[in-house]
């Protein structure tokens, strides 16, 4: 799915803050929190909320670039299987979907693995505990559909992914429940 010349949405995001020296080899979440510290933003700061929304957009766009958006594309699912070290990689779509859905991994880590092995959690509860430490994937963007909707797990409630394909609209909807948190 990804190509050597793929767009760097994180460089584009951090370019909004020219006084911040973005280190592209560092963890993207660490860089975001470092930006917040440099700017002096606390959790309730509206500027931080705006930055977080743009950062979340970069997460989603990067995921889409790496893994694709079509939940019916076997190549996307096989790419996920490869990153998740699933051997053998299933050759049919239903088997790919099933094996990936039964694997617990943080979606932010899928975007930010930087060539390293992605940690696979043995239980949803272990994944939830890890994610609550600050690696939330933006549920509102992922909710919009495509491949991501099949990968969602609720971290702070009972959401199990959109099966209807309905899209949320409007900026106000995106601000509501922003820390719902999802992962695969």
C-alpha positions, 0 to 999 in steps of 0.5 A: 500500500505505501510507496517510498514517495508517500506523502508525509502528513506529519511533516505537513502537520508540524509545519504549522508550528515553525518554531517547533523542531519536528524530529521525524525519526521520533515517535509521532505521539511523543512529538505531539506531546513535546509540541504541547509542552513547548507551547504550554498547552494544557488538556483544556486549551482550545489551541491544543484541541485544534492541534489535536484535531489536525494531528488526528487527521494526519493519523487517519490520512497516514493510515489510509496511505499505508494500508488503504481505505477499501475494506473489500481489498484483500491486498489491504488486509494482507498488508495488515497481516504482514505487519501483524506477523500473521503466518501464513497470510490468508489468501481469501478476504474473509479469512484475512478479516477474521484473523486481523479482527482477532488480533489486538494492536494499537492503531497508532502503533500501526501508523507509527511503527517505523519499521519495528515490530508492532506489539500485539496484545493478548487481550482487549483489556491489555490493549485498553490499558496500554491505549489509555496511557495516551495512544488513542486513535481518532474514533471520529475520523475512523468512524467515517468508514472504509477499512478503519471501521472494521478495526475499531475497538472501544477503549472507554466504552462499548463501541465495536465499530460502525457496521452501517457505513453512516458518516458523521458530519460537521465539526461539532460532531468531531469535537464530541467524545474526542477521547473515545479511543479506538484500536484494533 
